[in-house]
């Protein structure tokens, strides 16, 4: 290591410096952080875009060897086919573009409550699926509530008991992005809003939903980036484990 990172490492106690070094595994194309479960509470996650099939498989092999599991997000068909061939137990979600190899045996969830993933429309399911798989991989109990957008608000209002039983709610919506504000006005638990790129021309690829969610009148609504199901799950998991 060099530069500022090297200076920071040298300031650490000797045992800590040694721990950091042995917890990093260097490949020609990646530096794998095996300390992540200690520093952040979960294993490093593979973001597949921009990586070759071989790179994705090699990183997954090292994560599996160290921790017995891995999660890959935004996988394309060639990547998920290769991962499924290499790891027969891996669970592939073509809808959510995730590949998850759970521990064997998979331990029970460690979060305090249930994370509820709520979608406005069926068109939002791909992002919601990424959030659902990611939340499970991050050791949470997860439930789904689908197609309850404001175009038929009665669909949501019949599910208030489900909403209020959740520990954290992830709300996924495109178009005008109204659903998180409605949910935020019905519950006292944290609400994490995910704008999606679903919509017609003036939705600007999810920007309209993003701005609507950022300007929510309902207090306590947190917003992540457009289509960022994993980011919502990571935030929800931290809340659920705090």
N, C-alpha and C positions, 0 to 999 in steps of 0.2 A: 504494500500500500504506500501511497505517497501523498503529498499535498496536505490539505486540511484534514482529510480522513486519517492519514498516518499520524499527524500530530495528536488528534483525539485519541487514537488507539494507544499511543505512547503514554498518555496521561492516565490511562486506566491501570489498576493494580495488575501485577504480573499474572496472577491466576486468571483474571478476567480477560486479559489480552490473549492468553493461550486458549481460553474457551472460545473466544470469537474466531480465532484462526481455525480451530478444528471444527467449528460449526459452519464453515463456508467450504463448499465443494466447487472447485473450478473445472469447468468444461471449456473446450475451445470457443464456444459461442455463448456461454452462460455462466454466471456465478450463483450457485444455488445456496439459498439461505436456510440452513437447517436450524438456526436459532429462532426462526419466526414463531414457532409454537410458544416459546418462552416470552418473547418480546411483544407479540400481538395476540397470542391465545389461539392461533390456528396456523396450519401449514401454509407455506407459500402456494399460491394458485397460479396455474399456467394460463396465460392469456395467449391464445393461439394465433390470431392474425399477425402476419409478418414473419412467422416462423415456418420453416420447412417441416414436412412430415417427420423426417429423421430427427430434427431438433426437438419437436414436441414429444416424440416417443422416448428419446434419450433422457429428457428432463423428467418425464413421468417415471421412468425406470429408477432414477436416483431418488425421487421423492417416495416411491413405493418401498424401495429398499430401506430408507431411513425411518419411515413412519407407517408403512403398511397401507397407505391410501394416497389418493391424489384427486384433485378437481381441476378439470380443464374447461375453460369457457370460450365461447365464440369459435368453436371448432368447425371447420368445413368438412364436407363429406369424406375427402381423402384422409383427413386427420382422424376423424372418429372411426373410420373403417380400420385404419392402422392400429389405433389404440385398442379397439375391440378385439382385433386379432392377437395382439400382444398380451392383453389382459382379459381373458374370457369372462371374468366376474364383473368387469366394468359395465356400468349402466349408462347407455347412450340415450340422450334425449335429442332427437332430431329437431323437435319443435324449439327447444330452448338452446340448442347447439352446445350442449354440455356433455362432458364425459366424466362420470364420477365412479371411482373405485372406492367403495366403503371399506372400513376396517373389517377384518374377519376374526372374531365376531364383531358386529357393529354395536358399540356401547349405547346405553340409553341417552337421550338428550340431557344436556347439563344446564340449559337455560332455565330461568325462573318461571317463565310462562310460555304460551304458544304464540308464534308469529303467524298472523293471518295475512295471506296475500290476496288482495281484493282487486278484481279487474273491472274496468268500466264496460268493455266490449270484448267479444271473441277475438277481434283483430289485435287485441293487446296481449294475447295469451303467450306469445313467444317470449316477450320480456318478462312476463309473470313467471313463466316456467324457469327461466334462468334464475330469477330471485328465489323460487321455491327450492330448486335443487341446491343452490348455493347456501341457503339458510339451513337446510338439512346437513350439508357437509360441514357447516360451522357449528354443529352439535345443538341444533334447536328442534323442538317439535313444531311442525308446520301444518297449517290448514289452508284450504282454498275457498274463496267465494268469487264466483265468476259471473260475468255479464250482468252487472247490477248498476249500470250507468244511469245518468240523470235523464236520459231519454224516456225511461220508464222508472221513475224514482220509487214507485211502490215496490219494485223488486228489492230495493235496498231496505226500505222501511220495514219489510217483513222479517229482516235478518238482524234486527238491533240486538237481540240476545247474543248472537254469534259475535257481533262486533264488540260488544262490551265484555265478553269473556276473554278476549285476546289480551296478551301482554304488550304486544307491539303490532301495529297494522301497517303493512305496505300497500299503498293504493296506486295502481297502475292505470293510467288513462291517457288517451290521445285527444284528437279533436280540440275542443276548447278547454280541456283539462279541469272540468268543474268538480269531479267526484271527490278529490281529496278535501276540498273545503267543506263539502256536505258531510263527509265522514268525520272530519275534524270537529264539526259542530254537534256531533252525536255522542262522542266518547271522551273519556278523560285520560286515555292512554296515549303514548307517543304515536304519531302518524308520520310516515315517511312517504312522500309523494314521488312517483316516477313518471315524468312526462314521456310519452312515446311519439315516434315519428309518424304515427297513423293519422291520416286526415287528408283533406283536400288542399288545394293550392295555397290558400291564405293561412294554413297551419304552419307553413314554412318549415316543414320537416320536423315538427315538434317544438319549434320556438314559441308558437302561440300558447301551447299548453305549459311550457316552462315558465313563461312570464306570468300566466294566470296563477300558477301554483305559488310562485314567489310573492305574488301580491294577494295571497289568500287572506280573507278577513277572519278566518278561524285561527285562533291562537294555537301555537304548539305544533304547527305543520312544518316539517323539515323537507327540503327538496334536494334531490340528486340530479345528476346529468341526464340528458335525453337518452332513453333506451337502456339506462344503466341498472339493470336488474341485479347484477352482482354487487354493485356499490350500495344499493338499498339493503340487500341482505346483510352485508358486512356491518352497516350502521345499525340495523335492527338487532343483529346478534350482539354487538357491543352493549347496546341498551339492555338486552335481555339477560346478559351475563353480569351486569354491573350491580 
